[in-house]
């Protein structure tokens, strides 16, 4: 996904249904950042046969995918204004060695978000 120096890339949330769970946890003094766990609500898409089975078995139509508390914090920090370098600094200040190596962890989390189709990563144009 991202090769080389990627600290200037900007992760952005895509439109997706999600909700908070639990009590606020550790978080920075940044407006709108709660430290609560994030749960993605992903709608299932069924074939005709799967729809029939789902109805018979009363299967849920929405998958709830809970995120780890550090993934949840990353999700909250991805407002489209902070670059990866800034996010890494905030994450280190909160989680210290629990998130080490921070660059590798953040990259892995972003890859999960991109694979789930809930986020994208934008490259900042370099000024000439």
N, C-alpha and C positions, 0 to 999 in steps of 0.2 A: 504494500500500500504506500508507505512513505519511506523513501530512501534518503540517506545523507542527513544533513542538518534540517531538522523539521521543527525547530523551536518557534519559528515564525508562522507556522501553519495555524489556521483558526478552525477549531472543531465547532460544528453547528448542529443543533438539534433539528431534526426533521419533524414535520407534523405527525404526531403519534399520540394515541391515548395512553396516559400514564397517571398514576396516583401515588400518594405518599402512604407509608405504613409506619406505625410505631411512633415512639417519642423522639424528639430532637436529640441528636447525638453531638459529637464534637463538630464544631463548625467555626469558620472565620467570622469576624465582625463585618460581614458584607451584606448589604440589604438584599433580601430575597433568598439568601442561602440559609437553609434550615438544619441541615445535617440529618434529616430524616431519610429512611430507606425508600427507594424508588421501586415501583412495580410497573412494568410495561403491560399494557392490556392489548394483546395481539389477537385480532379477529381471525378465526380459522376460515379457510376457503375450502369448500368441499366439492367433490364431483357429485353428480346426481346420485350415484350408488352410495357414496359416503354420507350424503345428506340423509338418505333413507335410514342407513344404519345409525347415524347420530340421533335421529329422531326416535328410533326404536329403543336405543340404549340410553336416551336422555343425556347425551354427551354435552358438555358445555360448549358454547359457541365462541367463547373468548378464552385464550390462554393467558394466564397471569404469570409473568416472568419476573421474579424478584431479583434485584441486584444486590451485590455485596455492598457494605457501607462505603467503601472507597470508590466503587463504581458509581454509587448514588451521588457521592460528593462531586465526582467528575461531571456527571450529568447536570447537576445544578450549576456548576461553574461554566458549562458550555453555553454561553449566551450569545455567541457570535461576535463578541467584542474582545475577549481574552484570547491570546495566542497560547500555544502549547507550553512555551517557556514560562509564561506567567502562571499558568495553571499548575505546572510542575513546582514552582516556588511555593504556591499556596498549599499544595498537597504535602510537600516536605515539612512546611511549618506546622501542619496539623498532625501528621502521622509519623514523622521522623523515620526511624529505621524500619517501621512496619510496611512502608511503601517502597523501600529500597530494592533494586535500583529504580528510581522514580521514572526515568525516561522509558525504560523497558516496560514497566507496568502500565504507564499511561498509553503507550503505543499499543500494547496488547488489548487494553480496555477499549480504545478507539476502534481497533480492528473488529472487536466483538460488536460494538454499536453499528459499525458500517455493515457487517454481515447480517445483523438483524434488521437492517434498513431503517434504523431510527436516527441515524446521524450521518453527516458527511464532513469531510475535512477540506477546507479551502486553502489554496496557496495564495499568499500575499504577493502581488506584483512588485517586482523590484524596481525602484526608481532609477531612471537613467541619468 
